[in-house]
């Protein structure tokens, strides 16, 4: 929405055609008329306009759109455009600055971040360019995340040098989060440190160090970039949840409701799943075209079918599928929608189709650990254990504290079962069952892998845990949730479940 506003404001002296708008906002991807209309409607709402008045954004029927309100650049108290920071975009000039506030709200409704150039420590050398190149790469990857507003390099890179305080830089740029780093060169050793701070509170949210040699620099760069982006995909939403919990329900905007919904969605209980669905619905009441909330609501219906929280599995699956497709239609650049469509195909047993959708999700965001995990899980069910185990291990490496980390570990229990490594399979199975979020199917996998490893006491303990959550749990329900292809691995699992009287 903000990107559309900025495009129209920057070209306010002319009409912006629909083709140009799609090319700039959607990178030329095919989008429907309804998606364009929805984005225009949201932009108008953000600046106090509507389709009838069209006092800010005017529709040129059949051709395009034009920004028609009077504009003025924001200036500092001395009457000059602020130096040392990104100048604010032009906004409609009004006496009460209401449009300014609305435009800021359009940006601030979602989490926002600035990535600063890294500070070089030590003697400059041929690798000193990494202090700029690595954060620039991180900016490019973060820009793929549709839920995150990312300040452009041209603005954030104005804040460089040893005296720059990332908290002040973040506040000056009008973002909540600021990522800074250092690149230290000592002989042939390299240490890269990154820190994420909340610019509004000044608190440090996350930090990590990466070490290697100069010879490994080219290999380290993409690994660090991918790891940082994957970590931010977890750390920022978790902090957003903490912030939202301290606000009255009536004060929650679409994004706050969404983040609280995600928090409850990943607790994997019937009550939390229902609460998550209500929060996503509340988010959609505030913004009907919110792709992520549509995806979250799809996820809750998937869970109703997957964990049998509701009796009518087909109704829940149809709702999950419909909402996931709406999410993709609303925002074709958000991998979360593709992820949810893939999960629907998985639960219906269409494993090849599911893999294709997960490939699209990870193509949009290569560091999307949950997409990589689901691709690995479906590959495991299809009998492609080697490729699946590599995906599951990568997902865990990218996002070790992911809400679905327990499922990534449990998936590796089943890949190692297919390798015939029963003791290692049981180790993974039990570890997964002890992790936060683990549900009845994860406990059952721990029981199965322990039994196949000959550890019957553990097998009975975990079976009791699974049956305690669902006394009616049977092998048929397990295979409905995990529709394995008819391979030798499935036969081993079927026999193991029979041995456990399921």
N, C-alpha and C positions, 0 to 999 in steps of 0.2 A: 504494500500500500504506500509506504513512504517512498519507495523507488519510483512509483508512478507519479506521485506528487512532485518529486524533484525533477523528473523528466519534463513534466508539463510546465513547471515554473521556469526551468532553464530555457525552455523554448517558447516562452509566453508571447513572443512576437509573431508566432505563426501557429497554424494548426498542426498537430501531430497525428498523422494517419494511423489507422488501425494496424497496418502491416509493420510500420516503424515501432509502434508501441509494443507489439508482440515480440518483435526482434530484440528490443532493448530490455523488456521486463521478463520475458520468458525465454530469452536466448534463441528465438526463432522456432521454438517447439510448437507443435500443433496444439492449439487450445480452442475451446468452444466459445461461441458468442456469450453464453451464460457466464463463463469464467471471466471474460473481459468486463461484462456488465457488473458482475459482483465486485470486481476490484475497483471499478469506477464509483460504484455506489458506496463502498467503504471509504474511498478517498474523499468523496463529497461529505460524508458523515463526519470525517475527522476534521474538516475545516468549516463545519456549520452550514453546508450547502445541501441542496437536495435536487432531485430530478425535475421538479417543477420550477423552482426559482432559477437555478443554474447561474447564480451570481458569481461563482468562483470557477467552476469547470463547466464549459459549454459543450454540448454535443453538436457536432456538424453532421447532420443526418446522413448515414451511409458512407461517411468519409473518415471521420476521426473526432478529435477532441482538442479544445484549446483552453488554456488558463487565462481568464479574462479579468480577474480582480486586480486592483491596484496593488503594487508590491513595493517593499522597501527593505534594504539590507539592515539587519540588526547591527547596532554599533555599541561601543563601550561608552563609559561615562564621559570620556573626552571627545566623543563624537567621531572617533575613528574606528574603522573595522579592526576588531581585535587582532593583535599580532601574537605570534608564537602559538597559535591554535587555529583550528579550522574555523573559517568564517561560517556562521550559520546560514542555511539556505534562505533565499528570499521567501517571504510569506506575505499574505494579504495584510495591508496596513489598516488597522482599526484603532479607534481611540482607547479601547479597553484591552487591547492585545489579546482578545479572546482567540483569534485565529492562530496567534503564536502558540498559545497554550495548547490548542487543539492539535497543531502540527507536532509539537513535542510529544503529546500523548500518543500520536500515531506511531512515533518511534519508540517511546518508552513503554508502551504496552507490552512489548516483548523484551526479554533480556538483551542487553547491549554491551558491547565490549570494544576496547581499543587495544591493539597489539603494538607495543613500542619497539623501536630498534633496540637490539641488545647492546649492552655496554661492553666494550672490549677492554680486557684487563691483560696487561703484558705488552711486549713489543709487537707493533703491527708487522704483519708479514703477508705472504700471498694468500693466506687463509682468513685474513681479517674481514674479507667481504662477507663471510658467513654471518657476521654480526648483523648485517642487513638482510642477507638472502634468506636466512632461516625464518625470521619473523615475517618476511614477505610471503614465503611459502605457506606459513601458518594462516596468514590473512586470507590467502586464496582458498585454502581448504575450508576455513571457517565460513567463508562467504557462501559455500554450498549448503550450509545449514539454514533452512528457511525459517526456523524458529528463533534465530539469533541475528540481531542487528549488529553489523560489523563496520566500524569506522574505516574508511578507505585509507590506504597507505599514505597518500599525499598529505592527509591531516595528521595522522598519528605519528608519522616519522618526523614531524617538526619538533617533537619532544625527544631530544637526544642529549646525551652528556651525563657526567657523573652527578650533577646537581639536580637532575630531574627526579621529582618524587612521583611515582606512578599513581599515588592516590590523588594528588593535585591534578596531574595530567588527565586522569579519568574524569574528575569533576569538571575541569575546563572543557573537555570534549563532550560533556553531557551524557556519559555512559555510567552504568553501574559497575562494570568490571573492567579491570585493566591487567593485561598480561605483560610482564617485563622479564628481562633475562640478562645474564652476563655470559660472556665467552672469555674464558681464561686460558691463555697459552703459556705453558711452562715447559721450555725445551720442546720435546716432541709429544708432550701430553696435552690433552685438551679436556677442559671441564666446562660443560654448559649447564647453567642453572636457570630454571624458569620459576616464576612466582605469579600466582593469580591473587589479586586483592579485590576486595569490595570497596570501591572508591567512596561510597556514601558513608560507610562505617569505619573504613580504614583497616578492617580486619583482613588478615591473610587467610585465604580459603584453601589453597593448595600450593604445593611446591615440590619440585623434584630436581635431581641432578643426574647428568649423563656424562660418563667418562669414556675416553678412548685415546687413540693416538692420532697424530696428524695424518698418518697413512690411511686411517680409517674414516677420515672426514667425509668423503663423498658417500660412503656407505651409511655413516651415522646420520647424515642430514635427513634423508627420507624416513628413517626409523624414528628419529626424534619427533619430526613433524607429525607423523601418523600417531605416535603415542600421545603427544600433547593434545591433539584434536580429540582423540578418543577419550582422554581424561576429562577434558572440558565438557564433553557431551554428558558426562555423569556428574561432575562437580557443580556446574552451574545450575542444572535443574534441582539438585539436592539443596543448594542454598536458596533457590527460589521457593522451595517447599518450606524451609525454615522461616523465611520471611512471611509467607502467606499464612502460616499457622498463627502468627501474632496479630492478624487482622480480623475484625468482625466479618461474618459471612456477607453482610450487606455491602461491605466495602471491596469485596473481591471483584477484580475485573476479569475479562475472559482468560487472560494468561495465568493469573493467580489461581483461578478455579481449575484450569487445566493442570497446572503443576501439582496441586493438591490431589486431583483425580489420579494422576500418574502414581503418586505416592501410595494411595490406597489400592490401586489396581495391581501393584506388584506385591501385595501382601497375600494374595491367593487364598482368601477366605470368601465365603458367600457374602458375609456382611460387608466386608471391605469392597468387594466387587460391586455390590449394589450401591454403596456410597460413591464409589468412583463413577458409576454410570450417572448418578444424580449430579455430581460435580461437572462432568463433561456436558451434560444437558444444560446446566446453568451457564457454562461457558458459551455454548451455542446460542442460548437465549440472548447473550450479550453480543455475539458475533456469529450469525448463522453460516458464514462462509469460512469459518476457522477450520482449516484442513486438519491440523493436529488433534483438535477436539473430536472431529469426526472419526479420525483414526483411533483415538482412545476409546470412544464409544463402541467402535467396531471390535476392539480388543476385548471389551467386557462381555460382549455377546459371544465372541469366540470362547472365552473362559467358561461361560455358562454351558456351552456345548462340550468343551474339552474336559471339564471337571464335573460335568453333570449337575451343575447348580440348579438348572431348570429341567423339567421333564421333557419338554418338546424340543428335542435336539435340532430337528429340521428347521423349525421356526427361528431358533437362535442362529443357526448357520446362515440362513437367508438374510437375517438382519445384519450379521457381521459382514457378509459379502456386499450388501447394498451400501452400507456406510463406508466400507473401504473403497469402493469404486467412486463414491461421492467425494471422498478425501482426495483421490488422485485427480478427479475432474476439477476440483477446486484449486489444487496446486500440484502441477505435474513435475515439479522439481523437488518435492519433499519425499525422501525415501520411505518415510513411515507409512504412507498410504500403500506403496507397493509391497512393503513388508506384510501389512495386514491382508492384502489380497493373497499373497503367497501362503500365509497361514491357513486361509480358507481352503485352498487347493490341497494343502497338506492333510487337513483333517478329513477331507473327502477321499483321500487316497490317491489323488492325482499328483504323484511325486515329481514327474518331469515338469509339469506345468508350474508347480510350486517353485522348483529350482530356477525356472526362467524368471519368475517374479523377484526372487531373492537376488538374482544376478542384476536385475534392473535397479533394485534398491542399493546394492553395493556399488553399482556403476555410478550412481548419482553421488554417493558418499563412500569412498573406499575405506574410511575408518569407522563405518557404521557397524560396530561390533555385534549388535543384535541381529543384523541382517546376515553377517558372516556366520554367526552361530546357527541360525535357522537353516542356512544352506548346508551346513555341516550335519545338522540333525536329520534333515531330509535325505542327504546323501547316505548317512548311516542306515536309515530305514530302507533305502534302495539297494543296499548291499555294497556300496562304494566306500568301504571302511577306511582305506588308506587316505583318500582325498578328504573324507569327512573328518578324520582325526586331525588332519592338518588345519582345516577350517576351525574346528573347535578349539584347538590349541592357540591359534592366532587370535580368536575372539577373546579368550582369557588373557592373553598377553596384552591385547589392546585395552581391555576394560576389566581388570581383575576385581574391581568392586562393583561391577555391574549388578543391577537388580536380578538379572537372569544368570548370574555366575553359577549358581547351584545347578542350573539346567545344562550349562556348558560342561561342567564337571561330570554330571550324570551321563551326558551324551558320550563322553570319553570312556565311561565305564562300559557302555554298550559297543563302542568300537573295539576296545581291547578284548571284549568277549568274543568278537568276530575274529580277532587275531589268535584266539586260543590262549590268551594270557589271563587265566582266570584269577590268579592272586592279585595281579595289578588291576583287573577289572573290579574286583571286590573292594580294593583300596579306594578307587575312584567312586564307586557306588556308595560306600559308607560315608566318605568325605562329603559328597553331595547332599546326602540325607541329613547331615548335621549343620548344613549352611542355612542362613536366613532365607525364608521364602519357600523352602522345600515342602512339597505337598504329597498327597497319598501316592501318586505314581512314582515319585522319587524314592519314597520309602520302600515301595514294592521293588524297584530296581535294585536297591541296596539288599533287600531280602533275596532276590533272584541271584545276584552276582555272588553274595556270600554263600548261598547254597551250592552254586556251581564250583566254588572254590573249596568246598568241603568244610566251611565254617558254619555248622548247623545252628549253634547257639545264637550267633549274630543273625542268621537268617530268620530264626523264630522271633527274635526281638524286633527286627524291622518289619516283619510280617504283621506282628501285633500292632505296631504303630500305624501301618497302612490300614488295617482292618478297624482300628480305633477311629480313624477319620471316616471310613466308609465300610460298615459291616457287610454290605452287599457286594463289595468289590470282587470281581471275577476276571478271568483271563480275557473274556470277550470284551469287557469294557476297556481293558488295557490296550487291546489291539484296535479298538475303535478310536482310541486317542492317539495311538502310534501305529498306523496302518502299514506295517512292514510288508515289503514285497515278499513273494514266496521263494525264499532262499534257504540255504542250509542254516543260516543264523536264526531265521524265524523258527525253524524246527527245533533248534536248541532251546530257544526261549519258551516255546510251547511246552516242551517236555519239562523244563524247569518249573514252570507254573503249575503243571499237573502234579509234579512232585510236592509242591507246596499246597496241594489240594485246592487250587483255584481253577 
